[in-house]
Structures are given as C-alpha cells and as structure tokens.
Amino acid sequence: MSNLQREELLAQRRRLIEDVEQARAALPAHSVRPWQWQRVEEAEEALAELDRGLEALEPA
C-alpha cells in the first residue's frame, strides 16, 4: 500500500471518528429514538470496518 493510500484511509478514519462523536453528542439525555441510536451504530460499524481494513493492509 502506498503512503498516499494510507494517508487517505487515515483521513477517512479521522472523519469517521468525528461522525461517531457528533452522533453521540446529538443523542438526547433521555428518550432516544431508534433512528438516533442507529446513526451512532452505523458510524461505529463503519469505523470498525475501516480499522479492520487498515490492519489487514499493514505488513506483518
């Protein structure tokens, strides 16, 4: 993997971390709606998938 590809993936990772943080911050203190929780879960899943992809591309 080239350095440019790695940097692009890391930039995408930073954006996903920001998405997760924003989704969590948007949750109300009570009475969370299913779509609000789903937004958090989807952001966390996307981040986890990207992390797995980065780990798979790292040389052993």
C-alpha atoms as a printed R data frame, in Angstrom:
   type eleno elety resid chain resno       x      y      z
1  ATOM     1    CA   MET     A     1   0.000  0.000  0.000
2  ATOM     2    CA   SER     A     2   1.373  3.381 -0.925
3  ATOM     3    CA   ASN     A     3   1.759  6.174  1.572
4  ATOM     4    CA   LEU     A     4  -0.864  8.201 -0.289
5  ATOM     5    CA   GLN     A     5  -3.443  5.416  0.061
6  ATOM     6    CA   ARG     A     6  -2.606  5.011  3.726
7  ATOM     7    CA   GLU     A     7  -2.936  8.755  4.333
8  ATOM     8    CA   GLU     A     8  -6.313  8.773  2.559
9  ATOM     9    CA   LEU     A     9  -7.539  5.910  4.733
10 ATOM    10    CA   LEU     A    10  -6.300  7.639  7.878
11 ATOM    11    CA   ALA     A    11  -8.073 10.855  6.834
12 ATOM    12    CA   GLN     A    12 -11.238  8.855  6.284
13 ATOM    13    CA   ARG     A    13 -10.751  7.313  9.738
14 ATOM    14    CA   ARG     A    14 -10.500 10.770 11.310
15 ATOM    15    CA   ARG     A    15 -13.754 11.792  9.590
16 ATOM    16    CA   LEU     A    16 -15.482  8.655 10.848
17 ATOM    17    CA   ILE     A    17 -14.288  9.298 14.401
18 ATOM    18    CA   GLU     A    18 -15.737 12.787 14.128
19 ATOM    19    CA   ASP     A    19 -19.020 11.325 12.824
20 ATOM    20    CA   VAL     A    20 -19.221  8.963 15.806
21 ATOM    21    CA   GLU     A    21 -18.543 11.798 18.236
22 ATOM    22    CA   GLN     A    22 -21.166 14.017 16.594
23 ATOM    23    CA   ALA     A    23 -23.746 11.235 16.574
24 ATOM    24    CA   ARG     A    24 -23.155 10.544 20.281
25 ATOM    25    CA   ALA     A    25 -23.295 14.253 21.133
26 ATOM    26    CA   ALA     A    26 -26.626 14.565 19.311
27 ATOM    27    CA   LEU     A    27 -28.253 11.898 21.484
28 ATOM    28    CA   PRO     A    28 -30.734 13.350 23.947
29 ATOM    29    CA   ALA     A    29 -30.238 12.688 27.643
30 ATOM    30    CA   HIS     A    30 -33.420 10.576 27.630
31 ATOM    31    CA   SER     A    31 -35.969  9.190 25.190
32 ATOM    32    CA   VAL     A    32 -33.525  8.240 22.466
33 ATOM    33    CA   ARG     A    33 -35.306  7.476 19.205
34 ATOM    34    CA   PRO     A    34 -34.333  4.319 17.306
35 ATOM    35    CA   TRP     A    35 -33.070  6.304 14.302
36 ATOM    36    CA   GLN     A    36 -30.796  8.330 16.594
37 ATOM    37    CA   TRP     A    37 -29.225  5.217 18.058
38 ATOM    38    CA   GLN     A    38 -28.975  3.664 14.591
39 ATOM    39    CA   ARG     A    39 -26.907  6.652 13.424
40 ATOM    40    CA   VAL     A    40 -24.406  6.019 16.228
41 ATOM    41    CA   GLU     A    41 -24.245  2.295 15.495
42 ATOM    42    CA   GLU     A    42 -23.742  2.805 11.762
43 ATOM    43    CA   ALA     A    43 -20.929  5.290 12.362
44 ATOM    44    CA   GLU     A    44 -19.242  2.907 14.824
45 ATOM    45    CA   GLU     A    45 -19.583 -0.014 12.392
46 ATOM    46    CA   ALA     A    46 -18.079  2.000  9.533
47 ATOM    47    CA   LEU     A    47 -15.153  2.964 11.760
48 ATOM    48    CA   ALA     A    48 -14.605 -0.638 12.879
49 ATOM    49    CA   GLU     A    49 -14.699 -1.857  9.263
50 ATOM    50    CA   LEU     A    50 -12.125  0.743  8.220
51 ATOM    51    CA   ASP     A    51  -9.891 -0.211 11.172
52 ATOM    52    CA   ARG     A    52 -10.052 -3.872 10.158
53 ATOM    53    CA   GLY     A    53  -9.151 -2.912  6.609
54 ATOM    54    CA   LEU     A    54  -6.187 -0.866  7.793
55 ATOM    55    CA   GLU     A    55  -4.971 -3.725  9.970
56 ATOM    56    CA   ALA     A    56  -5.245 -6.153  7.047
57 ATOM    57    CA   LEU     A    57  -3.148 -3.861  4.849
58 ATOM    58    CA   GLU     A    58  -0.353 -3.420  7.381
59 ATOM    59    CA   PRO     A    59   2.660 -5.616  6.707
60 ATOM    60    CA   ALA     A    60   3.165 -8.398  9.217
